[in-house]
Amino acid sequence: MLDHLITGATVVDGTGAPAFTADVGIREGRIAVVAEPGTTTERARTTQDATGLVLAPGFVDPHTHYDAQLFWDPYATPSMNHGVTTVAGGNCGFTLAPLHPDRPEDADYTRRMMSKVEGMALKALEEGVDWTWSSFAEYLDALDGRIAVNAGFMVGHCALRRYVMGADAVGGQPTPEQLARMVALLKEAMEAGAWGLSTTQSSTHSDGDGAPVASRHAGPDELIALSRAVGEHEGTQIEAILAGCLDQFSDDEIELFVEMTAAAGRPLNWNVLTIDASVPERVPRQLTASERARKSGGRIVALTMPILTPMNMSLGTFCALNLIPGWGEILALPVPERIAKLRDPDVRAGMLRRADSREAGVFRRLAHFGRYVIGDTYSRENEGLTGRVVGDIAAERGQDPFQCLVEICANDDLRTVLWPMPSDNDPASWALRRETWDHEDVLLGGSDAGAHLDRMCGAPYTTRFLGDCLRGRKLVPLERAVKMLTDDPARLFGLRERGRITEGYHADLVLFDPERIDAGPATLVHDLPGGSPRLDSRAVGIVSVRVNGVETVRDDRVTGAIPGRVLRSGRDTRTVSTR
């Protein structure tokens, strides 16, 4: 007997093949039947009429930071609401394990680092996670059996360094013995099920003390040794971030990436390829790394988002503005001193020069202050400004846009929420995105779901992209769009029997209304442990989500079921060799 039968669905199976109408039956967590409508004779415990609805494989998000959130939110909201059934975590070199059992202070260091570098509320990390593990295996075991989505995790380079080197991980170089221990620790993690290594060399990544995170101090020899170890285990990968990921790679960075993937014989993915027609040289430069890797026996995959993800800014709290060269020192001052500095015309002029310089890289796009929209305000002087564009306000007041923005924020003691309008929302940029998606080493993803919770909400990229494909720009047909969200990431990670609707595969399924599929606007909610805020977005048109055959979402509401699995390398992933 079937556990469940979905009848009359328009099946988009994830392969890119044309959609077809079928009945789909589920038994013991797997797809047991895909048949022409009305031809299934086997009885089912429950049935569901899906006439007029699209049935697709569950979406696979290749870049999340749900490492902590899953402990207080096993449903990985809002990703699961938007059809995501499998998440890849442990990215950018940051994981919650391993932790040295004899140094309890390492957990505090890790919490403060994650709060700073990934925008996770410190109170939520302290109150929502029990921190009882030491090894990576114990961390995975702590999640097993208590999550609603499927989740796989890389092991973070920063954690490996901290475990072996202690406080010397920041600023120090390992001895040969310490490097050997790091490699052994990585192998232990992969034997327990880690998907591979994640690391960062990005200049934007600093710890809770403001120092460059541990992996940024690693030299090429250390990175190559760890990469080589990745290639010794089944079903593993590399995820890495370099400073050039934000704009354009240097020759040395391309060489390092190529050496890492070639040493491992495994794919290396990086985040995120920013596509902007006003910088036409960026995409060819970034994809040069992929072309060189293939010639050297490796593969480098660029993640890119198919939507524009709004990200708010503030002069009062740490955000991307702090990462503009020369801005961090000013924005780190106590609020009264910060306001005084920002009101100084010479200081503002210097900040604008730095923001528009080549060294600012991708952050140059943040310096168009006339295109900022005022969000939440907190003072009588700013009443009526919410939703207005700074350029319009500045024109009324006879001020330049940056001066106007500073005065508005100063009225709120710098608590004003600012929303920059994207500069790459033009037809030429969307055409360039469509062209870039055709590259064999470009993959959709990069949501950062689970991180930067009060700044951005990238999780809804799946539903918003599908809505855009069906009723908006229609850059790709539905079948191609579904493949890009399902089978493509599943194949990159070597997921076993996931990413397609075919008999024998795991029943990770999304049922949606093609006339309505979309994502609602991001809204601020206070539902994290300790009452900390985060941005959330409701799914529109998602009728049902099933993970391993069990319904986890019905009409955008979680059911309370937790059928997800910790996906472990080797057992749940097969090797995707580049050789």
C-alpha positions as CSV (number, residue, x, y, z in Angstrom):
1,M,0.0,0.0,0.0
2,L,1.2,3.5,-0.8
3,D,1.5,6.0,2.1
4,H,0.3,8.9,-0.1
5,L,-0.8,9.4,-3.7
6,I,-0.7,12.8,-5.5
7,T,-3.0,12.7,-8.5
8,G,-3.2,14.8,-11.6
9,A,-0.1,16.9,-10.9
10,T,1.9,18.8,-13.5
11,V,5.2,17.1,-12.9
12,V,8.4,19.1,-13.5
13,D,10.8,16.3,-12.7
14,G,14.1,18.3,-12.3
15,T,15.9,16.9,-15.3
16,G,14.9,19.8,-17.6
17,A,12.5,17.6,-19.6
18,P,9.1,19.0,-20.6
19,A,6.4,18.9,-17.9
20,F,3.9,16.1,-17.9
21,T,0.8,15.2,-16.0
22,A,1.1,12.2,-13.7
23,D,0.1,10.5,-10.5
24,V,3.0,10.2,-8.0
25,G,2.9,7.7,-5.2
26,I,5.0,7.6,-2.0
27,R,6.0,4.6,0.1
28,E,8.4,4.6,3.1
29,G,9.9,7.9,2.2
30,R,10.6,7.3,-1.4
31,I,8.9,7.8,-4.7
32,A,7.3,4.5,-5.5
33,V,5.1,5.4,-8.5
34,V,5.2,7.9,-11.3
35,A,2.3,6.9,-13.7
36,E,-0.2,8.3,-16.1
37,P,-3.2,9.7,-14.4
38,G,-5.8,7.2,-13.3
39,T,-3.6,4.1,-14.0
40,T,-2.3,3.5,-10.4
41,T,-4.1,0.5,-9.0
42,E,-2.3,0.3,-5.7
43,R,-4.3,1.7,-2.8
44,A,-3.1,4.7,-0.8
45,R,-3.6,5.7,2.9
46,T,-4.1,9.3,1.8
47,T,-4.6,11.0,-1.5
48,Q,-4.3,14.6,-2.8
49,D,-5.8,16.0,-5.9
50,A,-3.1,18.2,-7.5
51,T,-5.0,19.2,-10.7
52,G,-3.6,22.6,-11.9
53,L,-0.7,22.4,-9.5
54,V,3.0,21.9,-10.2
55,L,4.9,19.1,-8.5
56,A,8.7,19.6,-8.4
57,P,11.6,18.0,-6.5
58,G,12.5,19.7,-3.2
59,F,14.8,22.7,-3.7
60,V,18.5,22.4,-2.7
61,D,20.1,25.5,-1.2
62,P,23.9,25.1,-1.7
63,H,24.9,27.9,0.7
64,T,23.4,28.4,4.1
65,H,24.4,29.1,7.7
66,Y,21.8,27.1,9.5
67,D,24.4,25.5,11.7
68,A,23.0,27.1,14.9
69,Q,19.4,28.0,14.0
70,L,18.4,24.3,13.5
71,F,18.8,23.8,17.2
72,W,16.0,26.3,18.0
73,D,14.2,26.1,14.7
74,P,14.3,22.6,13.2
75,Y,12.2,23.8,10.3
76,A,14.9,26.1,8.9
77,T,12.4,28.8,8.4
78,P,11.8,30.5,6.1
79,S,13.7,28.3,3.7
80,M,11.5,25.2,4.1
81,N,8.4,27.4,3.6
82,H,9.8,28.3,0.3
83,G,10.2,24.7,-0.8
84,V,13.8,24.0,0.3
85,T,14.1,20.5,1.5
86,T,18.0,20.2,1.6
87,V,20.4,22.7,2.9
88,A,24.2,22.8,2.8
89,G,25.7,24.4,5.9
90,G,29.1,24.9,7.5
91,N,30.2,27.4,4.8
92,C,32.8,30.2,4.7
93,G,35.1,28.4,7.1
94,F,32.7,28.8,10.0
95,T,31.3,25.9,12.0
96,L,30.3,25.2,15.6
97,A,32.5,22.2,15.8
98,P,35.0,20.8,16.6
99,L,35.5,22.5,20.0
100,H,38.4,21.6,22.2
101,P,37.1,19.8,25.3
102,D,39.7,21.3,27.6
103,R,39.0,24.9,26.6
104,P,35.4,25.9,27.3
105,E,36.4,29.5,26.3
106,D,36.5,28.3,22.7
107,A,32.7,28.1,22.6
108,D,32.5,31.7,23.7
109,Y,35.0,32.7,21.1
110,T,33.0,30.9,18.4
111,R,29.7,32.5,19.5
112,R,31.2,36.0,19.3
113,M,32.9,35.2,16.0
114,M,29.6,33.9,14.5
115,S,27.7,36.9,15.9
116,K,30.2,39.3,14.2
117,V,31.0,37.7,11.0
118,E,27.6,36.0,10.2
119,G,25.3,38.4,11.9
120,M,23.8,35.9,14.3
121,A,22.3,37.3,17.4
122,L,24.7,36.6,20.3
123,K,21.8,36.1,22.7
124,A,20.2,33.5,20.4
125,L,23.5,31.7,20.1
126,E,23.9,31.7,23.9
127,E,20.3,30.7,24.8
128,G,19.3,28.6,21.8
129,V,22.2,26.2,21.5
130,D,23.4,23.8,24.2
131,W,27.1,23.6,23.1
132,T,27.6,20.2,24.6
133,W,29.7,18.7,21.8
134,S,33.4,18.5,21.2
135,S,34.0,16.6,18.0
136,F,32.3,17.2,14.7
137,A,30.7,13.8,15.0
138,E,29.1,14.8,18.2
139,Y,27.8,18.0,16.6
140,L,26.2,16.0,13.8
141,D,24.7,13.5,16.3
142,A,23.2,16.4,18.2
143,L,21.2,17.4,15.2
144,D,20.3,13.9,13.9
145,G,16.6,13.0,14.4
146,R,15.5,16.5,15.4
147,I,15.4,18.5,12.1
148,A,12.6,18.9,9.5
149,V,14.9,19.5,6.5
150,N,17.8,17.4,5.2
151,A,21.1,19.1,6.1
152,G,24.7,18.5,5.2
153,F,27.7,20.4,6.7
154,M,31.2,21.3,5.6
155,V,33.8,21.5,8.4
156,G,35.1,25.0,9.0
157,H,38.8,25.8,8.7
158,C,38.5,28.3,11.5
159,A,37.3,25.6,13.9
160,L,40.1,23.2,12.9
161,R,42.7,25.9,13.5
162,R,41.3,27.0,16.8
163,Y,41.1,23.4,18.0
164,V,44.7,22.6,17.2
165,M,46.4,26.0,17.8
166,G,44.2,27.6,20.4
167,A,44.5,31.4,20.5
168,D,47.6,31.2,18.2
169,A,45.1,30.3,15.4
170,V,44.7,34.0,14.9
171,G,48.0,35.4,13.8
172,G,50.1,32.3,14.0
173,Q,51.4,29.6,11.7
174,P,51.1,25.9,12.5
175,T,54.1,23.7,13.2
176,P,54.4,20.6,11.0
177,E,52.9,18.7,13.9
178,Q,50.0,21.1,14.2
179,L,49.3,20.9,10.5
180,A,49.3,17.2,10.6
181,R,46.9,17.3,13.5
182,M,44.6,19.7,11.6
183,V,44.6,17.3,8.6
184,A,43.8,14.4,10.9
185,L,41.0,16.3,12.5
186,L,39.5,17.2,9.1
187,K,39.7,13.5,8.2
188,E,37.9,12.5,11.4
189,A,35.2,15.0,10.6
190,M,34.7,13.6,7.1
191,E,34.7,10.1,8.4
192,A,31.8,11.2,10.7
193,G,30.0,12.7,7.7
194,A,31.3,16.2,7.0
195,W,30.9,17.1,3.3
196,G,34.4,18.5,3.1
197,L,36.4,21.7,3.9
198,S,35.2,25.3,4.0
199,T,37.6,28.1,4.4
200,T,37.9,31.9,4.0
201,Q,40.6,34.3,3.1
202,S,38.2,37.2,2.7
203,S,39.3,40.6,4.0
204,T,35.7,41.2,5.2
205,H,35.8,38.3,7.7
206,S,36.8,39.4,11.3
207,D,36.1,37.7,14.6
208,G,34.4,39.1,17.7
209,D,37.6,40.9,18.7
210,G,37.9,42.6,15.3
211,A,40.9,40.5,14.3
212,P,41.1,38.6,11.0
213,V,39.4,35.1,11.5
214,A,41.8,32.2,12.0
215,S,41.7,30.8,8.4
216,R,42.8,34.1,7.0
217,H,46.2,33.5,8.5
218,A,46.7,30.2,6.6
219,G,49.3,30.0,3.9
220,P,49.0,28.2,0.6
221,D,50.8,25.1,1.9
222,E,48.2,24.7,4.7
223,L,45.3,25.1,2.3
224,I,46.7,22.6,-0.2
225,A,47.4,20.0,2.5
226,L,43.8,20.3,3.8
227,S,42.5,20.2,0.2
228,R,44.5,17.0,-0.5
229,A,42.9,15.4,2.5
230,V,39.4,16.2,1.2
231,G,40.3,14.1,-1.9
232,E,40.9,11.0,0.3
233,H,37.3,10.7,1.4
234,E,34.2,9.7,-0.5
235,G,31.5,12.3,-1.4
236,T,33.4,15.4,-0.4
237,Q,33.8,19.0,-1.7
238,I,35.6,22.3,-1.0
239,E,33.9,25.6,-0.4
240,A,36.1,28.7,-0.2
241,I,36.0,32.4,-0.1
242,L,38.7,34.8,-1.2
243,A,38.9,38.6,-1.1
244,G,38.4,38.6,-4.9
245,C,35.0,36.8,-4.6
246,L,33.5,40.2,-3.9
247,D,34.8,41.8,-7.1
248,Q,37.5,40.3,-9.2
249,F,40.1,37.7,-8.5
250,S,43.8,38.4,-8.6
251,D,46.2,36.1,-10.5
252,D,47.4,34.7,-7.2
253,E,43.9,34.0,-6.0
254,I,43.0,32.1,-9.2
255,E,46.2,30.1,-8.9
256,L,45.4,29.2,-5.3
257,F,41.8,28.1,-6.1
258,V,43.0,26.0,-9.0
259,E,45.7,24.3,-6.9
260,M,43.2,23.5,-4.2
261,T,40.6,21.9,-6.4
262,A,43.3,20.1,-8.4
263,A,44.9,18.8,-5.2
264,A,41.6,17.4,-4.0
265,G,40.2,16.2,-7.3
266,R,36.9,17.6,-6.1
267,P,34.7,20.5,-7.0
268,L,35.3,23.8,-5.2
269,N,32.4,26.3,-5.0
270,W,32.6,29.9,-4.1
271,N,30.1,32.6,-3.2
272,V,29.0,34.9,-4.7
273,L,29.3,36.0,-8.3
274,T,27.8,39.5,-8.6
275,I,26.5,40.2,-12.1
276,D,26.3,43.9,-13.1
277,A,26.3,45.2,-16.7
278,S,28.0,48.4,-15.5
279,V,31.1,46.2,-14.7
280,P,31.2,44.0,-17.8
281,E,34.7,42.8,-17.1
282,R,33.8,41.1,-13.8
283,V,32.1,37.9,-15.0
284,P,34.7,36.9,-17.6
285,R,37.4,37.5,-15.0
286,Q,35.7,35.5,-12.3
287,L,35.0,32.6,-14.7
288,T,38.6,32.5,-15.8
289,A,39.2,30.5,-12.6
290,S,36.8,27.9,-13.7
291,E,38.3,27.6,-17.2
292,R,41.9,27.2,-15.7
293,A,40.7,24.7,-13.2
294,R,39.3,22.3,-15.8
295,K,42.6,22.3,-17.6
296,S,44.4,21.4,-14.3
297,G,42.1,18.5,-13.3
298,G,39.8,20.5,-11.0
299,R,36.5,22.3,-11.1
300,I,35.5,25.7,-9.7
301,V,31.9,26.5,-9.5
302,A,30.6,30.1,-9.0
303,L,27.3,30.5,-7.0
304,T,25.1,33.4,-8.1
305,M,21.7,34.6,-7.0
306,P,18.8,34.7,-9.5
307,I,17.1,37.6,-7.6
308,L,18.2,40.9,-6.1
309,T,18.2,40.3,-2.3
310,P,17.4,43.6,-0.4
311,M,19.9,44.2,2.4
312,N,19.3,47.0,4.9
313,M,22.1,49.3,6.2
314,S,22.6,51.3,9.3
315,L,25.1,53.9,10.6
316,G,24.5,52.6,14.1
317,T,25.3,48.9,13.9
318,F,27.8,46.7,12.0
319,C,26.8,46.2,8.4
320,A,28.4,46.2,4.9
321,L,29.1,50.0,5.2
322,N,31.7,49.1,7.8
323,L,33.5,47.1,5.1
324,I,34.2,50.1,2.8
325,P,37.9,51.0,3.1
326,G,38.4,53.7,5.8
327,W,34.8,53.5,7.0
328,G,35.2,50.9,9.7
329,E,37.2,53.0,12.1
330,I,34.7,55.8,11.9
331,L,31.6,53.6,12.3
332,A,33.2,51.8,15.2
333,L,33.4,55.0,17.3
334,P,31.0,55.6,20.2
335,V,27.7,57.0,18.9
336,P,28.2,60.7,20.0
337,E,31.8,60.7,18.5
338,R,30.5,58.9,15.4
339,I,27.8,61.5,14.8
340,A,30.3,64.3,15.3
341,K,32.7,62.8,12.7
342,L,29.9,62.1,10.2
343,R,28.8,65.7,10.5
344,D,32.3,67.0,9.6
345,P,32.2,67.9,5.9
346,D,35.9,67.0,5.4
347,V,35.3,63.6,7.0
348,R,32.3,62.9,4.8
349,A,34.3,64.0,1.7
350,G,37.1,61.6,2.6
351,M,34.6,58.7,3.2
352,L,33.0,59.3,-0.2
353,R,36.4,59.3,-2.0
354,R,37.3,56.0,-0.4
355,A,33.9,54.5,-1.2
356,D,34.2,55.4,-4.8
357,S,37.8,54.1,-5.2
358,R,38.8,51.0,-6.9
359,E,39.9,49.5,-3.6
360,A,36.3,49.5,-2.4
361,G,35.5,46.9,-5.0
362,V,31.9,45.7,-5.0
363,F,31.1,48.0,-2.1
364,R,31.3,51.0,-4.5
365,R,27.6,50.2,-5.2
366,L,26.7,51.2,-1.6
367,A,28.0,54.8,-2.0
368,H,25.0,56.1,-4.1
369,F,23.2,57.6,-1.1
370,G,20.6,59.4,-3.1
371,R,19.2,56.0,-4.0
372,Y,18.7,55.0,-0.4
373,V,15.1,54.5,0.9
374,I,14.4,55.4,4.5
375,G,13.1,52.5,6.6
376,D,12.1,52.5,10.2
377,T,12.7,55.8,12.1
378,Y,12.7,56.6,15.8
379,S,12.4,60.3,16.3
380,R,9.8,63.1,16.0
381,E,12.1,64.9,13.5
382,N,12.0,62.0,11.2
383,E,8.2,61.4,11.2
384,G,6.9,60.9,7.7
385,L,10.2,59.9,6.2
386,T,9.7,56.1,6.1
387,G,9.5,54.9,2.5
388,R,10.9,58.1,1.0
389,V,14.0,58.3,-1.2
390,V,17.0,60.2,0.3
391,G,17.7,62.0,-3.0
392,D,14.2,63.5,-3.0
393,I,14.5,64.6,0.6
394,A,18.0,66.1,0.0
395,A,16.7,68.1,-3.0
396,E,13.9,69.5,-0.8
397,R,16.5,70.5,1.9
398,G,19.2,71.8,-0.4
399,Q,21.7,69.2,0.9
400,D,23.9,66.7,-0.8
401,P,22.5,63.1,-0.3
402,F,25.1,61.9,2.1
403,Q,24.8,64.9,4.3
404,C,21.0,64.5,4.3
405,L,21.3,60.9,5.2
406,V,23.6,61.6,8.1
407,E,21.3,64.2,9.5
408,I,18.3,61.9,9.3
409,C,20.3,59.1,11.1
410,A,21.7,61.5,13.7
411,N,18.1,62.5,14.6
412,D,17.6,58.8,15.5
413,D,20.9,58.4,17.3
414,L,22.0,56.4,14.2
415,R,19.2,53.7,14.6
416,T,17.6,54.6,11.3
417,V,17.1,51.6,9.0
418,L,18.3,52.3,5.4
419,W,17.4,50.3,2.3
420,P,19.8,51.0,-0.7
421,M,18.0,50.6,-4.1
422,P,20.0,48.1,-6.2
423,S,22.1,49.6,-9.0
424,D,22.0,46.5,-11.1
425,N,18.2,46.2,-11.7
426,D,18.5,47.2,-15.4
427,P,17.6,45.2,-18.5
428,A,21.3,44.9,-19.5
429,S,22.2,43.3,-16.1
430,W,19.3,40.8,-16.3
431,A,20.3,39.9,-19.8
432,L,23.9,39.3,-18.6
433,R,22.5,37.1,-15.8
434,R,20.6,35.0,-18.2
435,E,23.7,34.6,-20.4
436,T,25.9,33.8,-17.4
437,W,23.6,31.1,-16.1
438,D,24.4,29.1,-19.3
439,H,28.0,28.6,-18.1
440,E,28.7,25.0,-17.0
441,D,30.4,26.2,-13.9
442,V,27.7,28.7,-12.7
443,L,25.2,27.5,-10.1
444,L,22.2,29.3,-8.6
445,G,22.5,29.8,-4.8
446,G,24.1,31.9,-2.2
447,S,21.2,32.7,0.0
448,D,23.2,32.9,3.2
449,A,20.0,31.7,4.9
450,G,20.5,31.5,8.7
451,A,23.0,34.4,8.7
452,H,22.8,38.2,8.7
453,L,19.3,37.7,10.1
454,D,18.4,41.3,10.8
455,R,20.0,42.6,7.6
456,M,18.8,40.4,4.7
457,C,16.5,37.6,3.9
458,G,17.9,35.5,1.0
459,A,16.0,32.3,1.7
460,P,13.0,33.2,-0.6
461,Y,15.1,33.2,-3.7
462,T,13.5,29.9,-4.9
463,T,9.9,31.1,-4.9
464,R,10.7,34.6,-6.1
465,F,12.7,33.2,-9.0
466,L,10.0,30.8,-10.1
467,G,7.4,33.6,-9.9
468,D,9.7,35.7,-12.1
469,C,10.1,32.9,-14.6
470,L,6.4,32.3,-14.8
471,R,5.0,35.7,-14.7
472,G,7.8,38.3,-14.7
473,R,10.9,38.5,-16.9
474,K,10.6,34.9,-18.0
475,L,14.3,34.6,-18.5
476,V,14.2,30.8,-18.5
477,P,11.3,28.3,-18.9
478,L,9.9,26.6,-15.8
479,E,11.5,23.3,-16.5
480,R,15.0,24.9,-16.7
481,A,14.3,27.0,-13.6
482,V,13.3,23.9,-11.5
483,K,16.4,22.0,-12.7
484,M,18.6,24.9,-11.6
485,L,17.1,24.7,-8.1
486,T,17.1,21.0,-7.7
487,D,19.1,18.6,-9.9
488,D,22.0,21.0,-10.6
489,P,22.9,21.5,-6.9
490,A,22.2,17.8,-6.1
491,R,24.6,16.7,-8.8
492,L,27.3,19.1,-7.7
493,F,27.2,17.7,-4.2
494,G,26.7,14.1,-5.3
495,L,23.5,13.7,-3.4
496,R,22.3,10.1,-3.7
497,E,18.8,9.8,-5.1
498,R,17.7,13.4,-4.5
499,G,17.0,16.3,-6.9
500,R,14.6,14.5,-9.3
501,I,11.1,13.0,-9.4
502,T,11.8,9.5,-10.4
503,E,10.9,6.1,-9.0
504,G,13.3,5.1,-6.2
505,Y,14.3,8.6,-5.3
506,H,13.7,10.1,-1.9
507,A,10.3,11.8,-1.8
508,D,11.5,15.4,-1.3
509,L,8.7,17.2,-3.1
510,V,7.2,20.7,-3.5
511,L,3.7,21.2,-4.7
512,F,2.9,24.8,-5.8
513,D,0.4,26.9,-7.6
514,P,2.0,28.3,-10.8
515,E,-0.4,31.2,-10.9
516,R,0.6,32.4,-7.4
517,I,4.1,31.2,-6.6
518,D,6.1,34.1,-5.2
519,A,7.6,35.4,-2.0
520,G,6.1,38.1,0.3
521,P,8.1,41.2,1.4
522,A,10.7,40.9,4.1
523,T,9.3,41.9,7.5
524,L,11.1,42.2,10.9
525,V,10.0,39.6,13.5
526,H,11.3,39.0,17.1
527,D,11.1,35.2,17.3
528,L,14.7,34.3,18.0
529,P,15.8,33.0,21.4
530,G,16.0,36.0,23.7
531,G,13.6,38.0,21.6
532,S,16.3,39.0,19.0
533,P,15.0,40.2,15.6
534,R,15.3,38.7,12.2
535,L,13.8,39.3,8.8
536,D,11.2,36.8,7.6
537,S,9.3,36.4,4.3
538,R,6.1,34.5,3.8
539,A,5.9,32.0,0.9
540,V,3.0,32.6,-1.6
541,G,1.5,29.7,-3.6
542,I,3.3,26.9,-1.8
543,V,0.6,24.2,-1.2
544,S,2.8,21.5,0.3
545,V,6.4,20.5,1.1
546,R,7.4,17.0,1.8
547,V,10.7,15.8,3.2
548,N,11.5,12.1,2.9
549,G,7.8,11.6,2.1
550,V,6.4,13.4,5.2
551,E,4.6,16.7,4.8
552,T,6.4,19.4,6.6
553,V,4.6,22.5,5.2
554,R,1.0,22.9,4.3
555,D,-0.1,26.3,2.9
556,D,2.9,28.1,4.3
557,R,2.5,26.6,7.8
558,V,4.9,24.1,9.3
559,T,3.2,20.9,10.3
560,G,5.5,20.1,13.2
561,A,6.9,16.9,11.6
562,I,10.7,16.5,11.7
563,P,11.5,13.9,9.1
564,G,14.8,15.5,7.9
565,R,18.1,13.8,8.0
566,V,21.7,14.8,8.6
567,L,23.2,13.9,5.2
568,R,26.6,12.4,5.7
569,S,29.4,12.2,3.1
570,G,29.9,8.8,1.6
571,R,26.6,7.4,2.9
572,D,24.4,10.1,1.5
573,T,26.7,11.7,-1.1
574,R,28.8,10.0,-3.8
575,T,32.1,11.3,-5.1
576,V,32.0,13.9,-7.8
577,S,35.5,13.5,-9.2
578,T,37.1,16.2,-11.3
579,R,39.8,13.9,-12.7
